[in-house]
Amino acid sequence: MERNQLLERIVVNPKLMVGKPVIKGTRLTVQYILNLLAHGETIDEILQEYKGLKKEDILACLLYASETLENTTFMPLVEAV
């Protein structure tokens, strides 16, 4: 699936989940899906838990997060002496 097709699966609406990016047609935030993955859930386990989701929805979350971070500037923390 192409980049644009994946990103179309993610929507940002200030009236839905306080404007957090969500999977279109759900109330599942990108952050929530990433948190599940970070804590060891597999894509298949997530798909079993949320029957309406497709693998492409989870891939869209990963792509959205990746592209969001791409334009972020990180500053190293300076340790107090």
N, C-alpha and C positions, 0 to 999 in steps of 0.2 A: 504494500500500500504506500502511496506517495506521501510525502511530508504534509502537503496541504490537506489531503484527505484525512490524515490522522489528526491534525490540529483543528479541523472542523468539528471534531468530537468533543472538544473542550470549549466551554462557554464561560464568560464572566458577565454576571448580571448583578448589579447592586441590590436587587430585591431578592436574590437567592443566596442563601448561606453567607450573608453579609459581604457579598461581592467577591468571595473566594472563587477561584477557577474550579468548575465542576465538570463531570462527565455529562454531556448533553442528555437531557431526559431523566436525570437522576438528581439526587441530593448528595452524591458521593463526591467529595472534594479530591482534587489532585493530591493534596497534602495527606489525606486519609489513606489513599491507595499507596502512596510512597511509604508511609509509616508501616503499613501492613508488610510491604516488601522488605523494608529495613529490619523488621522484626522476624524475618524468616518465613513468612507466608509465601507460598509459590503462586504463580499465575493460575495454575489449575485449581488450587485451594480457594483462591479469591473468586474464580468463576463458579465454583460449586456453591459458594456461600451467597453470591449475588447472581441469581439465574439470568437476569436480563442483560448482564454485561457480556462483552465479547473480548477476545484477546486484544483486538485492535484498540479497545478503550484503555486498557492498561498500558499498551505501547504508546498511546497518545499522551498519557500522563507522564511517562518517562521522557518523551520528546519535549513536551511542554516545559517540564522542569529543566531539562538540559538547555533549551534555548533561552529560558528565563535567566539562568545562571551565566550564560555566555556573555551577557552584557552587564554583568555586575562587577563592580570594582571592590576588591578585597584589600583591606589595610591590615598589616600585621599589628598585633597588639604588642605594645612596648612594656616590658616588665619594669615595675617600679624598683628603683635601687634604694 
